[in-house]
Amino acid sequence: MSAEVYKDPHDLFDFEDIEPEVDNLRTRINNMRKDLHRYWVDKESLIDLMCVCTLSQEPLLLVGKPGTAKSDLVVKFVQALGLDTTTDEYFEYMLTQFTEPGEIVGPIDINKLKDGHYIRRIDGKLPRARIVFLDEIFKSNSAILNTLLTVINERKFYQDGKPTRVPMLMLFAATNEIPDNAELAALRDRFTLKAESRSVRSYAFDELLAKGMQNEVYKATKQRPWAERASLEDFLKLKVYLDHIFASELEGGTHHRSRYFPDDVYRLFVRILKALEKEFRYEVSDRKVIKLYKLIRTRAFLFHGGVVSKSDLLLLRYISDRAEDLDAMRDMVDRMLSVD
């Protein structure tokens, strides 16, 4: 699929053609996921989330102090998909309070403006990319914020006053902290999952040095043993297949949820959400419930074939909107999953 023009994967791939290769697609992605585990210390859960979110095409926020491998995780993940981080397929940018929209979606074409057309030159910018990484995303000013919300919500930007679809399939973002600024609430809410990338130095010093130095050697010798383990097309095909499964559950106007989400696990899902709302005064919007359901189903499909188990509810660890609740919410979810 070209990075220049958006094409709906459902128009590119037929369910009947994908079905015979589903097991192979899942195997390739899971092999990539497990292979990437080897290059960092204690980042397995983050890599797993990156795969689930990419398959579901839901943005993921990585939270952590500088030096905790957030950027490195994204770059190696993109390279594992066989994408070139130096081309239009991938766009990476660090935001500041002074970042202007033109730096993200492209500067205005002055020649066309003279003719009365408000056209942006988008080569090398976000509207060309299939995977996007925005570092320090909450440094956005109001102009950037409006642009990003449109891109995230509707996968579009405006050219000459007309909505234009962007080919972005996955957005990764990073932040040192999650601000509680009300102005940024809408942007926070667009990230259903927010996961912390923690420092491992205090408990895995030797392993950190060993893997860190190995990665330094790879960099110095221009080796990329993690590269091209799967492809973005693998994810797109599985997404089309999974969408078909979701659609099949709505036959006759009835949601046949219990086919893949057993009643006991479903009740536990509801119970955990209610407990988190009560304990942390955390409001789970209707939209977020739907997205969480889709993400849990996606994890189950990718990791073990489709039927949701208790382990898939581990995604509920990562739904906090406040940095101070990240640890406590994770611990509460773990307790509820272990005692039920």
Steps between C-alpha positions, in 0.01 A plus 500: 500500500639838400585746773379779271135409458277336756339176390254318721649158588152350452526600135848354469447161664212252481397302804490178297860551390621583850329213683737220389807696615370630833704257708817590311431872541448460874816290528713759320374785717538302822850391400587865436354597837695235687820573310482869594480401867869407481636849444395669826458418865144474631331659198300194396164641605564821304592310184189286538289815529663646191399193301143496632451873437649478149266214412206693643630831358450669836759762609732411786658739750838409652567673831842520658802704594767577239731206437243225554508378136170649379640622167716192454198274546310679225790515254588131536131407476466693174816339363372157604207568268744557216428872476776749427507767770667743257213503249147639487364176646606613848473842661661590830499836672563646845246764590562818695271785598633687197434226242289627213249293298718533189772298672258210538265512200719700264560867417267702282593496130563869433466466124157343527399752766560776246237330286256492791556138606591405859706190426761345727818336372481168679809312380684368803218600734230321698240491217732269304582256780353164587654489848546818705695562820446828683731556796396734782151511355355697790728792419245576227377857474139572405571516126675162502235356732219573257696348213591186695147437625369507144773263383449257792120508506424504132828405330487814289638850457390789281639595160351815347208473742420143403543196728777272375551151637843424645652150463598487869431152634667532838590786732752457778550790735729556797504727800708540813181554699124515455384856567165563666449820301131522402596639159674170422216277623373428149847395385551281809168332440598395148758263646297214641819329618785678678795288606804590704851428380692467825866521588639152572837608640407444865415131461663381177830687485713223349240398241443865406871546430525177303204571272579869480854436384379243250264760353788748487706248303211444260476874448873549448524211252172592327338168580124460538429138594147598604410639156240361259354238733146567378331762286238768536301307241485208744333727754263645239385159382433383854312824567272431201447143620422611855258767378318227310476294819357799687247556223393137506407537867242762413297280270126549530543815709618302803848523650621143543769608743519175696651313204837654575454672838381241756244620752721453806787699349257761372353549848853535638574764234195701611583453868858622463389812312245582771760445772750729327236769461412479869854476636667760278202715403591406148229564245478236229317666212271304270753545221780364716299192597455417131868551424606289799271221390651511151856505636436207734347299217794591277751384762318170541493444126868579451641321804293183514253480216187687600316408822563755774661373819576671830853574383363727226345723767855603592446783251292667771830569678568777251191720497589762763486866399712610797868423545459466877251216450703291256658272760197471727262426214731235361528334842123504550435338164762232574337427838152469353624268227686281745218451753209441258 
